[in-house]
């Protein structure tokens, strides 16, 4: 049953957080399944995204968050394909913004909102 719910909602789980994809939004919550330390890293990841959101157009915007890193709601971006990621010159792209972008250089860290490339996971 849990797998059916995960697939129908679009749950993605990382080492420190779960992203629950619902309609036009991605809900990010800390992941306790990998231990207390990783849970705390998930809290810190949410706090980092709260701080960076809105500071540069590269960051997928947060539309709602709960203080303390317990819960973030972001706009849901369309996924980037492997081919598009391979064509993205990541060093040039990452350096063309007003700050160093704190995200892993991997396809799942990027997506599209209104046709523009955004970083969807910048809570590293």
N, C-alpha and C positions, 0 to 999 in steps of 0.2 A: 504493500500500500504506500509506503514512504517513497518508493521509486516512482510510482505513478504520480504522486503529488509533485515530486521534484521535476519530472519531465513536463507535466502540464503547466506548472508555474514558470519553468525555465530557471531552475536554481543552478548557479555555478558556485563551486566551492574552491577556495584557495587554502593555503596553509593557515592564514590568519583571519579570513572573513568569508562570509557567504554573500553572494549577490543574488537576490530574488528578483527576477524579471517579470514585471506585471504591467501589461499595456505599454504606456509611454514612459514608464519609470523603472529604475533599478534601485532596489532597497538594499543597503549594505549594513550587515550586522557582524559583530565579532564572532569568530568560530571557536567554540570551547572544546570541540572534539579532539584537537591536537594538544591539549594541555593548557594549563594556566598561563604559562609564559607566552604561548602563541595567541591566546585570547587577549592578553594585555597588548601584544603587538597589533592586533586587530583594532583595539580601542585607539591606540596611537595612530594607526593608519587612517581611521575615520577623522581624528582630530586634524591630522596633516591635510587631508582633503578639505576639511572645513576652512582651514587657514588659506590654502592656495586657490580655492574656487573663486572665480571672479577676478583674479589678479592678472590673468592673461587668457586670451581666446583659445589657447591650446587646451585648457582644462575643461572637461565636461562639467557643466554647471551643476552645483548642488541647489536643489529647490527647497529643501527642508532638512534640518538636522536637529538632533537632541544634544544638548550640551553634555560634554564629557565623553563624546565619541561612541555612545551607545547605538546610534542609529543615524544613517544618512540616506536621503532620497535624492537621486540624481536623475537628470533626463536620460532616457534610454537611447543609446547611440546604435546605429546600424553597424553590424560587424564589418571589419575590414577583411578582405580576402588575402590569402597567402600571396597571390600574384601582386596585388596592390602594395602589400607590405614590402615585398621584394623590390618593387620599383621606387618605393619611398626612400630617398637618400637620408637615412636617419640622422647622421651627424649634421648635415646642412640643415635639415628640418628642425632638429632640436636646438641648434644654435641660432635659428632665425627668430627666436622669441625673446621677450624682455628679461627672461631669467633662465636659470638651469632648470630643466624639467625633470622632476624626480620620479621617473617611471622606468620600469624594465623595458628594454628594447626587444619586444616580442609582439607578435601579431595580436594577441588577446588584450594588449594594453591600449590599443587604438581602435577607433571607430569613426563613424561619420554622423554629424548632426547638420542638417540642412546643407549637405554636400561638402562640408568642411571637415578636415581631419581634426579629431580631438583625442586627447589622452583620457581614457576612461578609468585607469587605475594608477593614481599618482599618490597613493598612501603608502609609500614604501618605507 
